């Protein structure tokens, strides 16, 4: 290690639509915060980042706006994305002044070359000397401990905030895959729309997210649940609350859940026969925040007639995988796409 290396860091990032997770070499996962930035509307100066900005979301006055720089797993607002990455890295160490030597970033497998370049440019603008990209399903597979180099098929379904990434992995590559921009955010939006259409009740995004976590399900529950929801009546404009049940929310989110199930089926249809035989033995592994939706594993198992398992700590699978890649770049060279300055 050279003298300058002492002051530089190696960082791995799961840059997600809903949350960004950061792994620092030698320290492990050091941060998991919402991917949101609060700005002063006039000066465009950063007011808050991550958790603090999330607290302000949907509760700001006219001089402050909150921005989610990522949509569908890709960068929608370049400046805000750079502020987010820079601000969150600073949060990991208050006195962080050293440079970033290497950065590994998990990206959706279905994004375009232009979108890949935007991720790389943002990483370089915040000071990364070398930037590497790895497909999120590959990172998730590595994160939950699968042997991605082996000559047999492993099927991963990584359901994040903006995208659902489905891949059959063999010999350090994606043998079959499907990437759709239907995931946690779409499920949350379906709940928002349900309350508007059914009850003329406007609820906030955070409230819809809480309902999804508390009582959202993809399969009939042994014991159905009830939650109290507060919002604003669109007819009277007055605050209102009402109770909703898990079967009602299950019906409300049926469409996005169905799209995820159909994408898994499409991926299975394009999988080579020998790899299909491996999946029959090994089953399907679920990762990402969406893997925590109650009964989703049962629903997928019912639809595909395959065993379905939820990976250990599914929320951190991608960042753990990017961290492992960062710590052993030579071993994982085949799964990486090194990006070069043009």
Secondary structure, 3 states (H helix, E strand, C coil): CCCHHHHCEEEEEEECCCEEEEEECCCEEEEEEECCEEEECCCCCEEEECHHHHHHCCCCCCCEEEECCEECCEECCHHHHHHHHHHHHHHHCCCCCCCEEEEEEEECCCCCHHHHHHHHHHHHHCCEEEEEEEEHHHHHHHHCCCCCCCCCCEEEEEECCCCEEEEEEECCEEEEEEEECCCHHHHHHHHHHHHHHHHCEECCHHHHHHHHHHHCECCCCCCCCEEEEEEEECCCCCEEEEEEEHHHHHHHCHHHHHHHHHHHHHHHHCCCHHHHHHHHHHCEEEECHHHHCECHHHHHHHHHCCCEEECCCHHHHHHHHHHHHHHCCCCCHHHCEEECCC
